Amino acid sequence: MDITQNLSISNIEELKILSDVRLIERRDLNPIYSKENLQVQLIIQGDLQGLINCHLCLDGFELSTSERNYIFPLFVETMNILIGKQISESSSLSQFKLTISPPKLSMVSRELNTTYKLGMQAYELEVDGLSFCVLTEYILKALN
């Protein structure tokens, strides 16, 4: 069984991470195109196998080294919290025994175009007055 549906699997509309950091679900259906992005990948094992890819779109942003050193760890931790909440609150996924790997950060940008991708979720990560687009993609398969 492939689990490729768009995983709006809970009523997570907003996650407040810190007083100045929050993640808000995007409701617009406009296509998103990104050439400059940072990727965090989590590997799922157990009753389901697969990947969860999370992309922080940095197109149009000129960030200093100190800004990057501040924002990137917050992005990784936010994705950890989001994915954990989505899996634990999902009626379809919480029934499976799963192991989630620690997040693997990649600084190599991938070209992303949501026009050609199904099952991606879009969020806005707000950090200290800056707003970044975040895309998540679930690629999961059930073993039985």
N, C-alpha and C positions, 0 to 999 in steps of 0.2 A: 504494500500500500504506500503510495506517495502522499506525503502531506505537503501540498504546495499551495493550498488556499491562502488568501490574504489573512494573516493572523492578527486580526483585531480581536484578540482572544480575551480581552478583559476590558473593563471600563476604565482603563488607565488613560485619563485625558491629560493629566499633569502630574509630574513627580517633582516635589521640591527636595533637592539634594542638600543644599546649604541655603543660608538666607539670601545669597546672591547668585544661586545656581538653580535653574529649574528646566525641566524638559516638558514641552507642550506638544500634544499630538496635532499634526496638521490635518485639516479637513478638506483643503482644496485639492482638486484632481489635476492641477496643472502639471505637465511633464517637467521633470527636473533633470538637468544635464550638468554633469560635473567632470572636470578634467583634473582638478587638484583636490585630492581627498586623502584623509588618513583612515586606515582601516584597522578595526579590531575584530578578530575572529575568535569565536568560541567553538570548540569541538564537542559534539554531543555523542555519548556512547551509552549503551544499555539496551533497553527495549526498542529505542529509536537510535538511529545513527545519522550523523550528518553535521552540517555546519550552520552557524549563524554568523553572518557578516554584518558589521555595523560600520558605516562610513560617515565621517565628519567632513562635510564639504567646505573647502577653504577657498573656493573660487572668489576672486575679487578682494581677498583679505591680505594685507601685508602685516604679518605678525612679527614682533621682535622676538628674540630668543627668550627673554623673560616672560613674555605673554604666552609663548608656546609651552614653556616649562610649567606655567600655571594652568593653562587650558587643557592640555593633553591628558594629564592624570585625572582631571575632573571628568573628561569625556569617557575614559576607560571605566572609571568607577560608576558613572551614570549608566553605562551600557550593562555593567554587571548587575546593577540594581534593577534596571528595566527588564532584562532577560529573565532574571530570577523571579520577579513578580509576575511576568507574563506566563511563565511555565507553571508556577505554583497556583496561580489563580485561574488557569485554563481548565475547563471541564474536560476538554479532549486530550490535553497533555499531562495533566497532573496525575492521571491514572497509571502512567508509565514509570518504571524505575529508570532513572536517568543519572548520568554523571556528566557534569559540565566541566570542561577544562578551564584552567586559568586563561584569561584573555591574552591573546597573542597580538601585539601591536606591529603594524607594518606601515612604514613611512613611504612606501612605493605607491604612487597614485594609480588607480585604475579608472579608465573611462567609464562613466555611469550615465545611462540614459533610461529613465523610468518609463519612457514610451514603449520600450521593447522588453521590459521586465515585468513579470507578474508576481504578485505576492510581496511587494515591497511596502514597507510602512514609512511614512515621513513624519519627522518631528522637528521642532525648533529647540535648540539648546541655547538657553539664555545664560550668559556669564558676564557679570559686571557691565551690563548695558549692551553687550554685543550679542547678536543673534546669528547662530549658525544652523544650517540645514543638516539634519542627521537622517540617514536612510538605513533601515534594517531589512535584512533578507534572510528568510529561513529556508534551508535546503535540507529537509529531513525525510528519512525513509524508515518505515516500520520493518522489523526483521521478520515478523510472521504475518 
